[in-house]
Amino acid sequence: MSASPGTQTPTDDRFAGQVVLITGSSSGIGAETARRFAASGATVVVNSVTSVDAGRALAAELPGGVYLQADVADEADTSRLISEVVTACGRLDVLVNNAGTTAVIPHGDLEAAGPDVWRRIFDTNVIGAWQLTVAAVPHLRESGQGQVVNVSSLAGERPVGSSIPYACSKAALSHMTRLLANTLGPDIRVNAVAPGLVDTPWTADWDLVREFVKAQSPMQRSATPEDVAEVIMGLARSTYVTGQVVLVDGGLSLR
């Protein structure tokens, strides 16, 4: 998704010479974050498991952009992805664990949320982020300014979300953020954003949820990918901030 009409991607050189890997970045939050890091001087590695054409097209837009296909839920793919990033770009400074999946299941439908649903969601949202981070740590340490930004969810902080397995996966990712920040500092910072509803292709038909957010949120709208990318960039620039999970929900959690 490109920048909203009338807006421009901020430009600076804060990340000049750095290499940033953003998983699940062929559209939505990941794509907008990729554009912003590139505008700040970084070499950005775009990743997806599907939407290959869109991922390649985005990488082609970015100065020095690279596209690498990999499934973060696959242990071999995560190791290969980090290795290929370093081979292609020579280093890795920032890992944005944005790739995620869900299943839309009413919370009261316990039978529908079977073990296979839990495993599929946790494989991507939790274990995939863990495996990528572990593989990236030696390179992030070598960077001298390495950091990880995880894309969690309001569903990980409040009893909401598209399904109970999804919400639990994001709660795990948020707490993993705090644990890793405590363990990896001072060499590597680890933070997370926790968006509420974001207008992306993933949520295009969630009209009832969108109307609820509009009615209840102090900001009276759902988020855009630009809203979330702005906070990701803010955390990436904030060199003394680690272990934080920042809600990006327009104040919905206040209501």
Helices and strands as residue ranges (DSSP letters): E 19-22, H 28-39, E 43-48, H 52-61, E 66-69, H 75-89, E 94-97, G 110-112, H 115-122, I 123-128, H 129-143, E 147-151, G 154-156, H 164-184, E 189-195, G 201-203, H 207-216, H 225-237, E 245-248, G 252-254
